[in-house]
Amino acid sequence: MAVSAKFPQVPFNPDHPQHLHTKTHKTKDVAFPHKPKTHHISSRKSQEISVLNTSSVITQNPNLRLRDLCLNGNLEQALRYFTSMQELQISADEDVVIALARLCEWRTACEEGSEVYSLALKSGTNLSLRLGNAFLSMFVRFGNLGDAWYVFGKMPERDVFSWNVLIGGYAKAGFFDEALSLYHRMLWAGIRPDIYTFPCVLRTCGGLPDLARGREVHVHVIRYGFESDVDVVNALITMYVKCGNLSNARVLFDRMPRRDRISWNAMISGYFENGECLEGLRLFFMMREHSIYPDLMTMTSVIAACEQLGDEKLGREIHGFVMATGFSIDISVCNSLIQMYSSYGQSEAAEKVFNGMESKDIVSWTTMISCYENNGMPDKALETYKKMELEGIVPDEITLASVLSACAALGQLDMGTKLHELAKSMGLISYIMVANMLIDMYSKCKCIDKALEVFHGIPDKDVISWTSIILGLRLNNRCFEALIFFRHMKQNTRPNSVTLLSVLSACARIGALTSGKEIHAYALRSGVGQESFLANALLDLYVRCGRMQLAWNQFNLQKNDVAAWNILLTGFAQQGQGKMAQEFFDKMIMSNVYPDEITFLSLLCACSRSRMIAEGLEYFYSMEHNYGITPNLKHYASIVDLLGCSGKLEDAYQFIMHMPLKPDPAIWGALLNACRIHQRVDLGELAAQHIFENDTECVGYFILLCNLYAESGKWDEVARVRKMMKEKGLTIDPGCSWVEVKGEVHAFLSGDTFHPQIREINAVLEGFFEKMRAAGLDSPEGDKMGEVETSKAEIFCGHSEQLALAFGLINTVPGTPIQVTKNLYMCQSCHTIIKFISKIVRREISIRDTKQFHNFKDGNCSCGDVGLVKEFGNEEQ
């Protein structure tokens, strides 16, 4: 049995009597033969050193000499002396062996203690009660319960001390069932428990927790007459509060004729642990009225209660009490104050406590780092960690997890990678909380392959591990894989509400409606379906999949949540239904639901898609005047998009120039896109110039500029921009489309040639192209973009939504609507082809790209053919 348990340190005194012994014992000699038996538990090889000679043994009593060495705490010399006595066949008094065992216990010398026991065992002498208890206590102190149990079994006689020591050892090691079993065996053996037995046993009942057994032990306490002992009653109070029975605990507390500080602490902390913070605080003030001075345990518990209550005023008053009573010099109290202020969002107050500490431990630094990270100041968290390193403080697993979270928030990949290496070198990678934060950090830094590497290296994955990797795959646009991981997760681990939220987001991203419905049903069965954030995720799923009736049904369950109204507004914007969005907003105001920043962002987007210029401007200016909402950069970008896409390019430019805020690349990007639509090269180049002054990493802006030049016939400029992209290492993500057929999601990459039905798919598409040529329509192969880095195959069938659509047509019955989700924008060529296909097959076809829905029916599209990009620009911004 390999266990690890601590035992309270007791100052070594070889003359200290076994005060629990019920019998007295005469001193015995323990003879050690020259050739001992080979059986032993564990011992090191005896050192072949002799510090005695024959004359010294004759002239001096070796037992007295060994006793003096033990009294002086000289363990190494005492052990060598003891070994030499064995070699000379000199018997050792039992008291001397006990003294040596106690010295090993006091020094926590595990190896030396095992050697002393081995020598005693080799003598063949049965263990006496006193000697057996000495070895038993020693092994329990070492946490070596296997050897302790072996000694206990070899003892021919045991007293209450023997049982108490072993029961306490098992209880402290967390083996509660074994400890209770030992207690019952002790009673069966006819051993009467004492005041030292019950605290151990009651601690075990509270640790399980097992109220029924605890009450049974309470009966034993009364039966044996210990119901008035303060230590026993304190243990009973602790047991009851650990089992959640505060009423019985309080009855015991109130009936105590005499209470010590431990009594008050047990009852006060019991209230706090069971969520009864106000009652615990009342008892704390009552404690002060009874002139009982609190200790560190009291103060840390009270501060934690203030944190739990969220009462900042009370917390500051307790802080004042701490300062007045001198507890502010204690590190643990200061750490609790930092944590309390952190929970209040008062990072400055926490920082003041931290800076005022004379000495800090790792908990102090970690708490301060967590304070910054939890309160939206990840930069200060990293700064504090670097100061900690300069102080020579070695981080622990909690420190690393907090700093990794800050790295994830800031996108500090280099710092995160260094912390990963540090975690591996220190062995902290084995802590699952560190591994989970590494997954989160790599995912948010767009290094999903490294996140997967860490995930696969976790031997025992918990729900956070699975949720982190599923969310990471979603953030890195690998939603199809996220669904696969979710299915694997359900085989071993029960998902929680955050997991369901992440996987629903992935379903919404790729249009996996059936999978989303299954998750909805699972959420309802699990009892978490009505949680507001999960309900909103379901609403977002139905909106993104274009199933507005299902969305309405879900919306009717949460009409008072502004987020639900915002999601439906976004749905109207994606469908290009500006008038519907306008009516819905009016209904929202009439329902006394107050709009927020996201509400107006969705509303402006809807106006932009529907070219409702006057209405959009009216909503923009009413934000601050009527609703007290200051427009941010995203709102300004929406107005630029509204004006620009409607052809009012000069108005859009002047709007940017007169903004009260500094325009960011997104605002200039909206103008660049408008210039692409209306082929204004000069103004588009000006917008691109402003963009690249601040952002040269986003490939979407380069693609917009390429499309502007391409649609204006400036192929030399297209080649120049492409060269710039290659020099910067910017690559265009491959197009990917998803279609759900018979409840299963199928993914298609641009130029996919590995699908099992690829020949049928290409044949179907080629048939449509032939019909287009026969009808006298522009053939896809005639598109002028073929002049630039494209091939005939890419034009005909390399666009992923065409492959997904053809697969859907092949595998569904005629007349079935088909819905495809695409990760990039839809190009003009694909748009033309799918309009023609919808007329030929007489089906409703819905394509959702990154910007909007394209609902095709009878050769027409809901977008009105506005804002489409050329094939070259199939890239997400």
PEZI-V822511 format. One line per field, one symbol per residue. phi: phi as a letter, one per 40 degrees, with the letter a starting at -180 (. if undefined). Layout:
BEGIN
phi: ???
END
This chain:
BEGIN
phi: .bbbacbccbdcacccccccccbbbccbcbcbccbccccacaacccccbbbbbdcccccbccccccccccccgcccccccccccdcccfccbcdcccccccccccccfcccccccccccccccgccccccccccccccccccgccccccccdccccbbbccdcdcccccccccgcccccccccccccccgcccbccccdccccccccccbcccccccdccdcccgbcbcccccdcccccccccgccccccdccccccabbccccccccccccccgcccccccccccccccgcccbccccccccccccccgccccdccccccccccgccccccccccccccccccgcccccccccccccbbbcccccccccdcccbgbccccccccccccccgcccbccdcccccccccccgcccccccccccccccgcccccccccccdccccccgbcccccccdccccbcbccdccccccccccbfbcdcdcccccccccbbccbcccccccccccccbgccccccccdccccccgbcccdccccccccdccccgccccccdccccacccccccccccccccccgbccccccccccccccgcccbdcdcccccccccccfcccccccccccdcccbgbccbccccccccccccccgccccccccccbccbccbdccccccccccccbfbcccccccccccccbabbccdcccccdcccccbgcccccccccccccccgcbccccabbbbbfgbcbbbcdgcbbcdbccccccccccccccccccgcccdcccccccbfbbdccccbcccccccccccccbbcdgccbbbbbcbccccccccccdccccccfbcbbbbccbacbccafgbbccggbgcbcdcccacc
END
